[in-house]
């Protein structure tokens, strides 16, 4: 089904099922993918914490998986989800809220949908 890398991971691109906006990119291992398939809740592998995490588990900003597609090489996953709240831990709907400008700087596009300043 999915070809995992030497660390046992595959990238997962997460897309809004209703408007096709790319929300975030994360990683899954076999267990995270299996749990996602069984529960319908987007579950990933945290490389920094070295454990599974369910999107929205603490924030309430959940992703209900509507469809999972695998790319032609079998080494990347596309999850189409119903997003509730912000996908980005910074409070933006998408993690892709900055555009590269000609001067090499980053330009913010869009506004946060939730205030995450008090989040821990």
N, C-alpha and C positions, 0 to 999 in steps of 0.2 A: 504494500500500500504506500507507505511514506518511507523515503530514504532519510534516515537521521545521520547527522555528521558524527565525527569521531567522539564528540562529547555527548552524543545521544540526543541532540537537539535538531529542530528544524524551525526556520523562521515562519511566523504566521502573520500575514497581512490581514488587518481587521477593517472591514468596509461596512458602511451603513447600508443595510439591505434596501432601504426605501429610496435613497438618493445617490448611492454609489460613492459617497465621499469616503476617502481613506481616513480612518480614525487613528490608527496606531499600528505599530509593528512590535511583536513580542516573540517569544520562543516557546515551543512546546516540546515535551519529551513524550514517550509512548504513554505514560500514565496520565499526563495532562490531556492528551488527545482522547484517550479512552474515556476519561471522566467527562470531558466536554460532550462526547458522543452520547454517553449514558444520561447526563443530566440536562443537556441543552444550555448550560451556563458556561460561558467562555472561561476556560481554565488554562493557565500558563505555567511555565517553569521560570522562577526568578533566579537569574544567574547570580545576582548579588547576595540574595538571602539563601540560595541553595535549597529552595523548597517550592512546592506547588502554591499557586495563589489563584483564587477565583476573582475575576474582575467584579468590583463592587462589593466585595465581602465586608470591607470596613467603611467604605465611602457611601455605599448605596447607589453608586453610578454603575449600574449593571449592564451586561451585554447578554441578551438572549440570542442564541445562535439559531439562525434560520436555515443556513446551508453551509456546507464545507466543500470546497473544491481543492483539488490537488493539481499542481502545474504539470506540464508535459514531461519534465525530468523526474517528477516524484519527490522533489526535495524542498518544496515550498508549499505552504498552505494558505488558502484564502478563506477567511471566515466572514460570511455575511451575517450581520447581527442587527438586532433591534437595540439601539443604544438608548439608555435612560440616563440623563444628566451628561456630565463631562466624561469624555474618554481619556483625556490627558490629566495627569496628576497635578498640573498647574491650574486646572479649572477651565481650560478651553475645551470646546466640543471635540476637537481633533488635536493630535500632537503636532500636526503640520500647520501651524499658525504663523510661521515666519517665512518670508520670501527673500531670496538672495537678490540684493540690489547690485547695480552696476559698479558701485564703489567698493564692493566686497563686504558691505555691512548687511545686517539682517533687518528687514522691515516687518513689523508686526502687521498681520492682516487679520481682522476679526477681533472680537472682544471675548473675555472669559464669560462662560455661562454660569459659573458659580465662583464664589469667593473662597479660595483655598488657603488664604493667609493664616488662618488659625488651625489648619490641619497639621497633624503630627505624623 
